[in-house]
Amino acid sequence: MSLREAQQTVDRWIGQYKEGYFPPLTNLARLTEEVGELARELNHRFGEKTKKPGEADGSVAMELADILFVVFCLANSQGIDLDAAFAEMMRKVTSRDADRWTKKVR
């Protein structure tokens, strides 16, 4: 699924509800919350903070998917095509950072 297709899927789902998309600052707050949940999960797995007894295991994959959902909502509400934006960003970093690091051969 392309980013555009994912955006369309989210748009169809949001379109079911008369309220539509949250305002941009609300979505930014939601995005911040989701990034915090990802940080918590990564800290439990790789950091110093251990889970409390009985606390359920989380999913890094689901936290990343939650972040993507909110990013798609924010992009859709602002009329941003993430396929085009991502392609432009990759052109920028590949030209800007072409000689920044030693290239690894895979």
C-alpha positions as CSV (number, residue, x, y, z in Angstrom):
1,M,0.0,0.0,0.0
2,S,1.4,3.4,-1.0
3,L,1.3,6.4,1.4
4,R,-1.4,7.8,-0.9
5,E,-3.5,4.7,-0.6
6,A,-3.1,4.7,3.2
7,Q,-4.1,8.3,3.3
8,Q,-7.2,7.5,1.2
9,T,-8.1,4.6,3.6
10,V,-7.9,6.9,6.6
11,D,-9.9,9.5,4.7
12,R,-12.7,7.0,4.0
13,W,-12.7,6.0,7.6
14,I,-12.8,9.5,9.0
15,G,-15.4,10.4,6.4
16,Q,-17.9,8.2,8.2
17,Y,-18.1,10.7,11.0
18,K,-19.7,14.1,10.8
19,E,-17.0,15.7,12.9
20,G,-14.3,14.9,10.4
21,Y,-10.7,15.6,11.2
22,F,-9.6,17.2,14.4
23,P,-8.0,20.6,14.1
24,P,-4.2,20.7,13.4
25,L,-3.2,21.5,16.9
26,T,-5.3,18.7,18.3
27,N,-3.7,16.3,15.9
28,L,-0.3,17.6,16.9
29,A,-1.2,16.9,20.6
30,R,-2.4,13.4,19.6
31,L,0.8,12.8,17.6
32,T,2.8,13.9,20.7
33,E,0.9,11.4,22.8
34,E,1.5,8.6,20.4
35,V,5.2,9.3,20.2
36,G,5.3,9.3,24.0
37,E,3.7,5.8,24.0
38,L,6.4,4.7,21.5
39,A,9.1,6.2,23.7
40,R,7.6,4.4,26.8
41,E,7.6,1.0,25.0
42,L,11.2,1.4,23.7
43,N,12.3,2.5,27.1
44,H,10.7,-0.7,28.6
45,R,12.5,-2.8,26.0
46,F,15.9,-1.2,25.8
47,G,16.2,1.4,28.5
48,E,16.5,1.5,32.2
49,K,12.7,1.6,33.0
50,T,11.2,-1.8,33.6
51,K,7.5,-2.6,33.4
52,K,5.4,-2.7,36.5
53,P,4.4,-6.1,37.8
54,G,1.3,-7.2,35.8
55,E,1.8,-4.5,33.1
56,A,0.9,-5.8,29.7
57,D,3.5,-6.0,27.0
58,G,3.2,-3.3,24.3
59,S,3.9,-3.4,20.6
60,V,6.4,-1.2,19.0
61,A,4.7,-2.0,15.6
62,M,1.3,-0.9,16.9
63,E,2.8,2.3,18.4
64,L,4.4,3.1,15.1
65,A,1.1,2.4,13.3
66,D,-0.7,4.7,15.7
67,I,1.8,7.5,14.8
68,L,1.3,6.9,11.1
69,F,-2.5,7.1,11.5
70,V,-2.2,10.5,13.1
71,V,0.3,11.7,10.5
72,F,-2.1,10.6,7.8
73,C,-4.9,12.5,9.5
74,L,-2.8,15.6,9.8
75,A,-1.7,15.4,6.2
76,N,-5.2,14.8,4.9
77,S,-6.7,17.7,6.9
78,Q,-4.0,20.0,5.3
79,G,-4.3,18.6,1.8
80,I,-0.8,17.2,1.8
81,D,0.1,14.3,-0.5
82,L,2.6,12.3,1.5
83,D,3.8,10.3,-1.5
84,A,4.9,13.5,-3.1
85,A,6.3,15.1,0.1
86,F,8.3,11.9,0.9
87,A,9.7,11.7,-2.6
88,E,10.8,15.4,-2.3
89,M,12.3,14.8,1.1
90,M,14.3,11.8,-0.2
91,R,15.6,13.9,-3.1
92,K,16.7,16.5,-0.6
93,V,18.5,14.1,1.8
94,T,20.1,12.0,-1.0
95,S,21.6,15.1,-2.6
96,R,22.4,17.0,0.5
97,D,23.9,14.0,2.4
98,A,25.4,12.2,-0.6
99,D,28.9,12.5,0.8
100,R,28.1,12.7,4.5
101,W,28.7,9.1,5.5
102,T,30.7,6.2,4.1
103,K,28.3,4.2,2.0
104,K,27.6,0.7,3.1
105,V,27.3,-2.0,0.6
106,R,24.6,-4.5,1.3
